[in-house]
Amino acid sequence: MLTLGTAVGLGPDGPAGSNNDFNMFEEMDLAAKLAKGTALDPQVLPATTALEMATILGARVLGLEKQIGSLEDGKRADLIMVRLDRPNAVPLYGAISQMVYALKADDVRDVMVNGKPVVRDAKILTLDEKAILAKAEEYRAGDGTR
């Protein structure tokens, strides 16, 4: 599909298909490795393409490539900052390969959405995390229909 120029995006497909973790790092890693294993070709889906599928190509699938998917003038400033001081992040040979194959969701330190900080030092700034977790526990303890 990619070689034909078809817009191919990458992302979690909901709680059931993503095993409840919505982890884009895992999705990039899995997509690249599954493609390699299926094609029996270690170069079939390079890390750069997996990252593009999670960013600009994913935005193209949604018809939003003029607004999101890359850092450019006139686009929303959506970005993450990751920690590189953890064992899984060293040594760093190539930044893109590191993002796709080595980094984990727990390595995300800061998140900006449309230029506004929503996570700083791994702490959510825009939601009441304790209240959300309490509500989730309430659903778990009940019948789940509320």
Phi and psi restraints in degrees (value plus and minus 20) as a CYANA .aco file:
   2 LEU   PHI     -83.3   -43.3
   2 LEU   PSI     -62.1   -22.1
   3 THR   PHI     -87.0   -47.0
   3 THR   PSI     -41.9    -1.9
   4 LEU   PHI    -106.9   -66.9
   4 LEU   PSI     -23.6    16.4
   5 GLY   PHI      65.4   105.4
   5 GLY   PSI      -8.6    31.4
   6 THR   PHI     -91.3   -51.3
   6 THR   PSI     118.2   158.2
   7 ALA   PHI     -89.1   -49.1
   7 ALA   PSI      99.4   139.4
   8 VAL   PHI    -145.3  -105.3
   8 VAL   PSI      97.7   137.7
   9 GLY   PHI    -126.6   -86.6
   9 GLY   PSI     150.2   190.2
  10 LEU   PHI    -157.7  -117.7
  10 LEU   PSI     116.4   156.4
  11 GLY   PHI    -199.3  -159.3
  11 GLY   PSI     148.1   188.1
  12 PRO   PHI     -90.3   -50.3
  12 PRO   PSI     127.9   167.9
  13 ASP   PHI    -124.5   -84.5
  13 ASP   PSI       4.8    44.8
  14 GLY   PHI      90.4   130.4
  14 GLY   PSI     149.7   189.7
  15 PRO   PHI     -77.9   -37.9
  15 PRO   PSI     -61.7   -21.7
  16 ALA   PHI     -87.5   -47.5
  16 ALA   PSI     -67.4   -27.4
  17 GLY   PHI     -96.0   -56.0
  17 GLY   PSI     -42.7    -2.7
  18 SER   PHI    -125.2   -85.2
  18 SER   PSI      -7.1    32.9
  19 ASN   PHI      33.5    73.5
  19 ASN   PSI      18.5    58.5
  20 ASN   PHI      47.1    87.1
  20 ASN   PSI      -3.6    36.4
  21 ASP   PHI    -133.4   -93.4
  21 ASP   PSI     -35.0     5.0
  22 PHE   PHI      25.4    65.4
  22 PHE   PSI      27.4    67.4
  23 ASN   PHI    -123.0   -83.0
  23 ASN   PSI      82.7   122.7
  24 MET   PHI     -85.2   -45.2
  24 MET   PSI     -51.3   -11.3
  25 PHE   PHI     -82.8   -42.8
  25 PHE   PSI     -63.6   -23.6
  26 GLU   PHI     -84.7   -44.7
  26 GLU   PSI     -59.3   -19.3
  27 GLU   PHI     -84.4   -44.4
  27 GLU   PSI     -62.8   -22.8
  28 MET   PHI     -83.5   -43.5
  28 MET   PSI     -67.8   -27.8
  29 ASP   PHI     -79.5   -39.5
  29 ASP   PSI     -68.5   -28.5
  30 LEU   PHI     -84.4   -44.4
  30 LEU   PSI     -64.9   -24.9
  31 ALA   PHI     -79.7   -39.7
  31 ALA   PSI     -66.6   -26.6
  32 ALA   PHI     -84.7   -44.7
  32 ALA   PSI     -64.0   -24.0
  33 LYS   PHI     -92.1   -52.1
  33 LYS   PSI     -59.0   -19.0
  34 LEU   PHI     -84.9   -44.9
  34 LEU   PSI     -60.3   -20.3
  35 ALA   PHI     -82.5   -42.5
  35 ALA   PSI     -63.2   -23.2
  36 LYS   PHI     -82.4   -42.4
  36 LYS   PSI     -65.2   -25.2
  37 GLY   PHI     -87.7   -47.7
  37 GLY   PSI     -59.7   -19.7
  38 THR   PHI     -87.4   -47.4
  38 THR   PSI     -62.4   -22.4
  39 ALA   PHI    -104.8   -64.8
  39 ALA   PSI     -30.1     9.9
  40 LEU   PHI      33.3    73.3
  40 LEU   PSI      21.5    61.5
  41 ASP   PHI    -161.0  -121.0
  41 ASP   PSI      92.0   132.0
  42 PRO   PHI     -88.1   -48.1
  42 PRO   PSI     -26.0    14.0
  43 GLN   PHI    -131.7   -91.7
  43 GLN   PSI     -15.8    24.2
  44 VAL   PHI     -84.3   -44.3
  44 VAL   PSI     -58.4   -18.4
  45 LEU   PHI    -152.9  -112.9
  45 LEU   PSI      69.4   109.4
  46 PRO   PHI     -87.4   -47.4
  46 PRO   PSI     141.8   181.8
  47 ALA   PHI     -75.9   -35.9
  47 ALA   PSI     -58.4   -18.4
  48 THR   PHI     -80.2   -40.2
  48 THR   PSI     -60.2   -20.2
  49 THR   PHI     -90.2   -50.2
  49 THR   PSI     -60.7   -20.7
  50 ALA   PHI     -80.9   -40.9
  50 ALA   PSI     -62.2   -22.2
  51 LEU   PHI     -85.4   -45.4
  51 LEU   PSI     -61.1   -21.1
  52 GLU   PHI     -82.9   -42.9
  52 GLU   PSI     -57.4   -17.4
  53 MET   PHI     -84.7   -44.7
  53 MET   PSI     -49.8    -9.8
  54 ALA   PHI    -104.9   -64.9
  54 ALA   PSI     -32.7     7.3
  55 THR   PHI    -143.3  -103.3
  55 THR   PSI    -117.4   -77.4
  56 ILE   PHI     -86.0   -46.0
  56 ILE   PSI     -58.2   -18.2
  57 LEU   PHI     -90.4   -50.4
  57 LEU   PSI     -55.9   -15.9
  58 GLY   PHI     -83.4   -43.4
  58 GLY   PSI     -59.9   -19.9
  59 ALA   PHI     -83.8   -43.8
  59 ALA   PSI     -58.3   -18.3
  60 ARG   PHI     -83.5   -43.5
  60 ARG   PSI     -60.8   -20.8
  61 VAL   PHI     -76.8   -36.8
  61 VAL   PSI     -59.3   -19.3
  62 LEU   PHI    -103.2   -63.2
  62 LEU   PSI     -24.6    15.4
  63 GLY   PHI      53.9    93.9
  63 GLY   PSI       3.0    43.0
  64 LEU   PHI    -136.5   -96.5
  64 LEU   PSI      -2.5    37.5
  65 GLU   PHI     -84.3   -44.3
  65 GLU   PSI     -36.5     3.5
  66 LYS   PHI    -104.7   -64.7
  66 LYS   PSI     -30.8     9.2
  67 GLN   PHI    -132.3   -92.3
  67 GLN   PSI     -56.0   -16.0
  68 ILE   PHI    -159.2  -119.2
  68 ILE   PSI     155.4   195.4
  69 GLY   PHI      82.9   122.9
  69 GLY   PSI     -35.5     4.5
  70 SER   PHI    -176.7  -136.7
  70 SER   PSI     138.7   178.7
  71 LEU   PHI    -111.5   -71.5
  71 LEU   PSI      83.9   123.9
  72 GLU   PHI    -165.7  -125.7
  72 GLU   PSI     135.3   175.3
  73 ASP   PHI     -74.8   -34.8
  73 ASP   PSI     114.7   154.7
  74 GLY   PHI      69.4   109.4
  74 GLY   PSI     -30.2     9.8
  75 LYS   PHI    -118.0   -78.0
  75 LYS   PSI     142.2   182.2
  76 ARG   PHI     -84.4   -44.4
  76 ARG   PSI     121.7   161.7
  77 ALA   PHI    -109.9   -69.9
  77 ALA   PSI      61.1   101.1
  78 ASP   PHI    -122.2   -82.2
  78 ASP   PSI     100.3   140.3
  79 LEU   PHI    -175.6  -135.6
  79 LEU   PSI     141.3   181.3
  80 ILE   PHI    -144.0  -104.0
  80 ILE   PSI     134.7   174.7
  81 MET   PHI    -140.7  -100.7
  81 MET   PSI     114.0   154.0
  82 VAL   PHI    -137.3   -97.3
  82 VAL   PSI     134.4   174.4
  83 ARG   PHI    -102.3   -62.3
  83 ARG   PSI     118.4   158.4
  84 LEU   PHI    -139.7   -99.7
  84 LEU   PSI      -1.1    38.9
  85 ASP   PHI    -129.7   -89.7
  85 ASP   PSI       6.9    46.9
  86 ARG   PHI    -135.0   -95.0
  86 ARG   PSI     137.4   177.4
  87 PRO   PHI     -74.9   -34.9
  87 PRO   PSI     -57.6   -17.6
  88 ASN   PHI     -91.7   -51.7
  88 ASN   PSI     -30.9     9.1
  89 ALA   PHI    -122.5   -82.5
  89 ALA   PSI     -19.0    21.0
  90 VAL   PHI    -148.0  -108.0
  90 VAL   PSI     127.3   167.3
  91 PRO   PHI     -96.3   -56.3
  91 PRO   PSI     136.3   176.3
  92 LEU   PHI    -119.3   -79.3
  92 LEU   PSI      90.6   130.6
  93 TYR   PHI    -120.8   -80.8
  93 TYR   PSI     -61.2   -21.2
  94 GLY   PHI    -163.9  -123.9
  94 GLY   PSI     105.1   145.1
  95 ALA   PHI     -80.5   -40.5
  95 ALA   PSI     -63.3   -23.3
  96 ILE   PHI     -89.7   -49.7
  96 ILE   PSI     -64.5   -24.5
  97 SER   PHI     -80.7   -40.7
  97 SER   PSI     -57.8   -17.8
  98 GLN   PHI     -82.3   -42.3
  98 GLN   PSI     -63.8   -23.8
  99 MET   PHI     -81.2   -41.2
  99 MET   PSI     -63.4   -23.4
 100 VAL   PHI     -98.8   -58.8
 100 VAL   PSI     -63.4   -23.4
 101 TYR   PHI    -122.2   -82.2
 101 TYR   PSI     -45.7    -5.7
 102 ALA   PHI    -133.9   -93.9
 102 ALA   PSI     -56.5   -16.5
 103 LEU   PHI     -95.9   -55.9
 103 LEU   PSI     136.3   176.3
 104 LYS   PHI    -146.2  -106.2
 104 LYS   PSI     144.6   184.6
 105 ALA   PHI     -76.8   -36.8
 105 ALA   PSI     -55.0   -15.0
 106 ASP   PHI     -86.3   -46.3
 106 ASP   PSI     -32.9     7.1
 107 ASP   PHI    -102.8   -62.8
 107 ASP   PSI     -29.8    10.2
 108 VAL   PHI     -91.5   -51.5
 108 VAL   PSI     104.5   144.5
 109 ARG   PHI    -121.6   -81.6
 109 ARG   PSI     -66.7   -26.7
 110 ASP   PHI    -152.8  -112.8
 110 ASP   PSI     127.3   167.3
 111 VAL   PHI    -155.0  -115.0
 111 VAL   PSI     114.8   154.8
 112 MET   PHI    -141.7  -101.7
 112 MET   PSI     115.8   155.8
 113 VAL   PHI    -142.2  -102.2
 113 VAL   PSI     101.0   141.0
 114 ASN   PHI      33.6    73.6
 114 ASN   PSI      17.9    57.9
 115 GLY   PHI      62.1   102.1
 115 GLY   PSI     -20.0    20.0
 116 LYS   PHI    -129.1   -89.1
 116 LYS   PSI     112.2   152.2
 117 PRO   PHI     -86.3   -46.3
 117 PRO   PSI     109.8   149.8
 118 VAL   PHI    -139.2   -99.2
 118 VAL   PSI     -39.1     0.9
 119 VAL   PHI    -157.9  -117.9
 119 VAL   PSI     112.1   152.1
 120 ARG   PHI    -155.4  -115.4
 120 ARG   PSI     109.8   149.8
 121 ASP   PHI      30.6    70.6
 121 ASP   PSI      23.0    63.0
 122 ALA   PHI      45.7    85.7
 122 ALA   PSI      -3.9    36.1
 123 LYS   PHI    -130.8   -90.8
 123 LYS   PSI     108.6   148.6
 124 ILE   PHI     -90.7   -50.7
 124 ILE   PSI     109.6   149.6
 125 LEU   PHI    -118.1   -78.1
 125 LEU   PSI     -40.9    -0.9
 126 THR   PHI    -125.4   -85.4
 126 THR   PSI     -26.0    14.0
 127 LEU   PHI    -151.2  -111.2
 127 LEU   PSI     135.3   175.3
 128 ASP   PHI    -110.7   -70.7
 128 ASP   PSI      72.3   112.3
 129 GLU   PHI     -79.6   -39.6
 129 GLU   PSI     -61.0   -21.0
 130 LYS   PHI     -82.9   -42.9
 130 LYS   PSI     -61.7   -21.7
 131 ALA   PHI     -86.2   -46.2
 131 ALA   PSI     -59.2   -19.2
 132 ILE   PHI     -85.5   -45.5
 132 ILE   PSI     -64.9   -24.9
 133 LEU   PHI     -84.5   -44.5
 133 LEU   PSI     -58.0   -18.0
 134 ALA   PHI     -84.7   -44.7
 134 ALA   PSI     -60.9   -20.9
 135 LYS   PHI     -86.3   -46.3
 135 LYS   PSI     -59.9   -19.9
 136 ALA   PHI     -81.7   -41.7
 136 ALA   PSI     -61.6   -21.6
 137 GLU   PHI     -85.4   -45.4
 137 GLU   PSI     -57.4   -17.4
 138 GLU   PHI     -81.4   -41.4
 138 GLU   PSI     -63.5   -23.5
 139 TYR   PHI     -83.1   -43.1
 139 TYR   PSI     -62.6   -22.6
 140 ARG   PHI     -81.7   -41.7
 140 ARG   PSI     -62.8   -22.8
 141 ALA   PHI     -91.7   -51.7
 141 ALA   PSI     -47.7    -7.7
 142 GLY   PHI    -109.8   -69.8
 142 GLY   PSI    -177.6  -137.6
 143 ASP   PHI    -110.7   -70.7
 143 ASP   PSI     -21.0    19.0
 144 GLY   PHI      61.4   101.4
 144 GLY   PSI     -12.9    27.1
 145 THR   PHI    -118.0   -78.0
 145 THR   PSI     -24.0    16.0
